[in-house]
Amino acid sequence: MSEIRKKAMTRLVLCAVALVACIIFSVLLLSGTFDGKTGGSKPASGDTISSSAPAEGVDDPTADSFTAESTPAEEVPAEPEATPEPTPEPTPVPEYEGLSVQPTTYYNEGEQPTYTVGDSNLNMRSGPGTDYDKIGQVPASTGVTALGANEDGSWVVVNYNGTYGWLKTEFLNG
């Protein structure tokens, strides 16, 4: 066999292998095996893959007309257009009145930490620091619920007797 014929034969075999691989991939893709989801179901042994059923995710109206035998394509009634899901509105961030600085972290209801003021009264401030105005005082041994906190969690926002204020966590017992 001449060298040219060997090369031509090699190329022919490679093309045939590529064609078979493409056909197998197409069948698997149309059957839903490669649908992009992990843990997808594979047909059990003995199951036949019907190519007359429309492939999931294919919007081509002729996608269901590919059959093994030549049978007339059945007319499929048009499905009603699905209405798009509304985009959920973002949860509004609460604005605590009377504060010079709003918290950077907000606690969800039910996940808010509770504290007890230590052995002495604790000043409530309009911001997370002693340089902010004193806006109230929480008596010793009083329980409070944190509504939010500053970036490093060293100060928390509480509501005591209808007034929002910042308390230093160093003086709170959790």
Protein Blocks (a to p, Z undefined) as FASTA:
>chain_A
ZZklmmmmmmmmmmmmmmmmmmmmmmmmmnomanopahiacddehiacdfkbccehiabf
klmmpcfbdcdddddddddddddddddddddddddehiabdcfbdcdehiaccddddfbd
cdddfbdcfkbccfbdcdehiacddfbdcfkopaccddeehiacdddfklpcZZ
